[in-house]
Amino acid sequence: MLGYACLNRTLREHEPPLRCNRGMQRKTWESRGLDYASELALQNFSDLYDILRWNVDHDIYFYRCTSDLVPWNSEFELTDLPDYDEIERIAAECGRLIRENDVRFTFHPSHWCKLASESAETVENSLRDLEVHGAWLDLFDLPRTPYYSINVHIGAHYGDKEATAARFREAVNRLSPAARERLTVENDDKEGLWSVPELVEAVAEPLGVPVVFDYHHHQFTSRGRTYREAFELAAETWGDVRPIAHYSEPARLYGEDARPQAHAEYVSTVPDWLLDGADVMLEAKSKEKALLQYRDGTDPAVGTS
């Protein structure tokens, strides 16, 4: 099963645009507050339903939702929103659509979510962020399982990987079941950071947190493992739940002057063994258009920019 992340470019180009990431800067939050956050959240949930409906109509059953679904939700409880009753109703419709069509629905909080930080304040903010994501998935009435994952990176080593891993484990154990039972962790895209085997040893084995294998990132943290070997090691951490893997191709492959980590607009080849063994999130910049183009078998070079 193939999926895409967050923005639906086709629907974003509609008039009016459909999107579920309406947010606001701190200055706006401080001046307009809860009423405006509620208004934006209601629009986001409404458009999310239409995006999910579009996905199902186009046989796309794997979707990563934006983490901007409820602006500034770390500052308040969902039930504080003036439009909460209507948001709850639409969320129930979204959840019903997800369950009835077996849509795999996930989140990937931003890189600011740093559970292993040396800053107590950063850890507290990160825990709150994950609890917010867990509350959203509960609002959709989705089971507490990594099938509906909240995916994170450790994302740093702070000069001492052993101590960093210990802080990460300690933070994970502070999470409520709504976040803890859905948590997954992903390999990084810098040589000195976290590889699949390191995550298996430091996180998956002691905590039971599954490892998401990112194909593109693996080239930076291979630790002598082939792509397939690393994937199989990660896949073993998922138990009875079908694994998630990420796949993208470097923008340089298509002639772009970009960092090695940068993703291309489209993808040309997803390994069969990866498709057979996991639900694959395509992290291509053209989003659903990249997925449809790959599925249709057309040349990705036609659509690159």
C-alpha positions in Angstrom: 0.0 0.0 0.0 1.3 3.4 -1.0 0.6 6.7 0.9 1.5 10.4 0.8 2.0 13.1 3.4 -0.1 16.0 4.4 -0.7 18.3 1.5 -3.0 17.2 -1.4 -1.8 19.4 -4.3 -4.8 18.6 -6.4 -7.3 19.8 -3.8 -5.1 22.7 -2.7 -5.5 24.1 -6.3 -9.3 24.0 -6.0 -11.3 27.2 -5.4 -11.7 27.4 -2.5 -8.6 25.4 -1.6 -9.0 22.3 0.5 -6.3 21.9 3.2 -6.1 20.9 6.8 -3.0 22.9 8.0 -4.4 26.3 8.6 -2.4 27.9 11.4 -1.3 31.2 12.8 1.8 32.9 14.1 2.3 33.5 17.9 1.4 37.2 17.5 -1.9 36.2 16.0 -2.5 33.6 18.6 -1.8 36.2 21.3 -4.2 38.7 19.8 -7.0 36.4 18.5 -6.8 33.5 20.8 -9.0 30.5 21.3 -11.9 31.7 19.2 -9.8 32.0 16.1 -8.0 28.7 16.8 -11.4 27.1 17.0 -12.5 28.6 13.7 -9.3 27.4 11.9 -9.5 23.9 13.5 -13.1 23.5 12.4 -12.1 24.4 8.8 -9.2 22.0 9.0 -11.3 19.1 10.2 -14.0 19.8 7.6 -11.4 19.8 4.8 -9.7 16.7 6.2 -12.9 14.8 5.7 -13.0 15.9 2.1 -9.3 14.9 1.6 -9.9 11.5 3.1 -13.0 11.1 0.9 -10.9 12.0 -2.2 -8.2 9.6 -1.2 -10.6 6.7 -0.9 -12.2 7.6 -4.2 -8.8 7.4 -5.8 -7.9 4.1 -4.0 -5.4 5.7 -1.7 -5.6 4.1 1.8 -2.5 5.5 3.5 -2.3 9.1 4.6 -0.2 11.1 6.9 -2.1 14.0 8.4 -0.5 17.4 9.1 0.5 18.2 12.7 -1.1 21.6 12.2 -4.6 20.2 12.4 -5.5 22.2 15.6 -3.4 25.4 15.9 -1.7 26.0 19.2 -3.4 22.9 20.7 -0.5 22.6 23.2 -1.9 25.7 24.9 -5.4 24.4 25.6 -7.6 21.3 25.8 -9.7 20.3 22.7 -12.8 20.6 24.8 -12.0 24.3 25.4 -12.7 25.1 21.8 -16.0 27.0 21.2 -16.6 24.9 18.2 -15.7 21.6 19.9 -19.1 19.9 19.5 -19.0 20.4 15.7 -15.3 19.5 15.5 -16.1 16.3 17.5 -19.0 15.5 15.1 -16.8 15.9 12.0 -13.9 14.0 13.6 -16.3 11.1 14.2 -17.2 11.1 10.5 -13.5 11.1 9.6 -12.9 8.2 12.0 -15.8 6.3 10.6 -14.5 6.8 7.0 -11.0 5.7 8.1 -12.2 2.5 9.8 -14.7 1.5 7.2 -12.2 1.8 4.4 -9.2 0.5 6.4 -7.3 3.7 5.8 -3.9 3.8 7.5 -3.9 7.2 9.2 -0.7 8.6 10.8 1.1 11.6 12.2 4.7 12.7 12.1 5.3 15.6 14.6 7.9 18.2 13.6 11.6 18.1 14.3 11.0 20.3 17.3 9.6 17.2 19.1 12.8 16.2 21.0 12.1 13.7 23.7 15.8 13.2 24.4 16.7 16.8 24.8 19.0 17.9 27.6 16.5 20.8 28.2 13.8 19.8 30.6 11.5 22.5 29.1 12.0 21.0 25.6 11.2 17.5 26.8 8.0 18.8 28.5 7.0 20.6 25.3 7.7 17.5 23.3 5.6 15.3 25.6 2.7 17.7 25.4 3.0 17.7 21.6 2.8 13.9 21.5 -0.2 13.9 24.0 -2.0 16.3 21.6 -1.5 13.9 18.7 -2.7 11.0 20.8 -5.8 13.1 21.8 -6.6 13.7 18.1 -6.4 10.0 17.3 -8.6 9.3 20.2 -11.1 11.9 18.9 -11.2 9.9 15.6 -11.9 6.9 17.8 -9.0 5.0 16.3 -7.4 2.0 18.1 -4.3 2.7 20.2 -1.8 0.8 18.1 1.2 1.7 15.9 -1.0 0.9 12.9 -2.2 4.5 13.5 1.3 5.8 14.3 2.8 8.9 15.8 6.3 8.8 14.3 9.3 10.6 15.8 13.0 10.9 15.5 15.5 10.9 18.4 17.2 13.5 16.1 20.4 14.2 18.0 23.0 12.6 20.1 24.2 15.5 22.3 27.7 14.0 22.4 26.7 10.9 24.2 24.4 8.4 22.5 24.0 6.1 25.5 22.8 9.0 27.8 20.6 10.4 25.0 19.0 7.0 24.5 18.4 6.7 28.3 16.7 10.2 28.3 14.5 9.2 25.3 13.4 6.0 27.0 12.6 7.9 30.2 10.5 10.4 28.3 8.6 7.7 26.4 7.7 6.0 29.6 6.1 9.2 30.8 3.6 9.2 27.9 -0.1 8.3 28.4 -1.4 5.2 26.6 -3.0 7.4 23.9 0.5 8.5 22.7 2.7 5.7 24.0 0.9 2.8 22.3 1.0 4.6 18.9 4.6 5.7 19.1 7.2 4.8 16.4 10.8 6.0 15.8 12.6 6.5 12.5 16.2 6.3 11.4 18.0 9.6 10.7 19.7 11.2 7.6 23.0 12.2 9.1 25.9 9.8 9.5 26.5 10.5 13.2 22.8 10.2 14.2 20.5 7.2 14.7 20.6 4.1 12.4 18.2 1.3 12.3 20.3 -1.2 14.3 21.0 1.5 17.0 17.3 2.3 17.3 16.5 -1.4 17.6 19.0 -1.8 20.4 18.3 1.4 22.2 14.5 1.8 21.7 12.7 -1.1 20.1 14.1 -3.9 22.2 13.7 -2.2 25.7 10.5 -0.3 25.0 8.7 -2.3 22.3 8.5 0.9 20.1 8.5 -0.1 16.4 11.2 1.3 14.1 10.1 3.0 10.8 12.6 2.3 8.1 13.4 5.3 5.9 15.0 4.0 2.7 16.5 7.4 1.7 17.9 8.0 5.1 19.6 4.6 5.2 22.3 5.7 2.9 23.6 8.1 5.5 23.4 5.7 8.5 23.8 2.2 6.9 26.3 0.9 9.5 27.3 -1.7 6.9 23.8 -3.1 6.4 22.2 -3.3 3.0 18.9 -1.6 2.5 17.0 -4.9 2.7 18.9 -6.0 5.8 18.1 -2.8 7.6 14.4 -3.0 6.6 14.1 -6.6 7.7 15.7 -5.6 11.1 13.2 -2.8 11.5 10.3 -4.9 10.3 10.9 -7.4 13.1 10.1 -4.7 15.7 6.5 -4.4 14.5 5.2 -7.7 15.8 1.7 -8.4 14.4 1.3 -4.9 12.9 2.2 -4.4 9.3 5.4 -2.2 9.2 5.6 1.4 7.8 8.5 2.4 5.6 9.3 5.7 4.0 10.6 5.9 0.4 11.9 8.9 -1.5 14.5 9.6 -4.1 17.2 12.3 -4.0 16.5 15.5 -5.9 20.0 15.2 -7.3 18.9 12.1 -9.2 16.8 14.4 -11.4 19.5 17.0 -12.0 18.5 19.4 -9.2 21.2 21.3 -7.4 20.2 20.3 -3.9 21.5 18.8 -0.6 21.9 15.0 -0.7 19.1 14.7 1.8 16.6 16.7 -0.3 13.6 14.8 -1.8 12.7 14.7 -5.5 9.3 15.8 -6.8 8.5 12.2 -7.9 9.8 8.6 -7.6 10.7 6.2 -10.3 11.2 2.8 -8.6 10.0 1.4 -5.3 11.7 -2.0 -4.5 9.2 -4.9 -4.7 10.5 -6.3 -1.4 9.7 -3.0 0.3 6.2 -2.9 -1.1 5.6 -6.6 -0.2 6.8 -6.1 3.4 5.4 -2.7 4.4 2.9 0.1 3.8 5.1 2.7 2.0 4.9 6.4 2.6 6.1 8.2 -0.5 7.9 11.3 0.7 8.0 13.0 -2.7 7.4 16.8 -3.0 4.6 16.3 -5.5 2.6 14.4 -2.9 -0.5 12.6 -4.2 0.5 13.5 -7.8 3.8 11.5 -7.3 1.8 8.5 -6.0 -0.7 8.6 -8.9 2.1 9.0 -11.4 4.1 6.1 -10.0 1.0 3.9 -9.8 0.1 4.7 -13.4 3.6 3.8 -14.5 4.4 7.2 -16.2 7.9 8.7 -16.4 8.7 10.8 -13.3 11.1 13.0 -15.4 8.0 14.5 -17.1 6.9 16.2 -13.9 10.1 17.2 -12.2 10.9 20.8 -11.5 
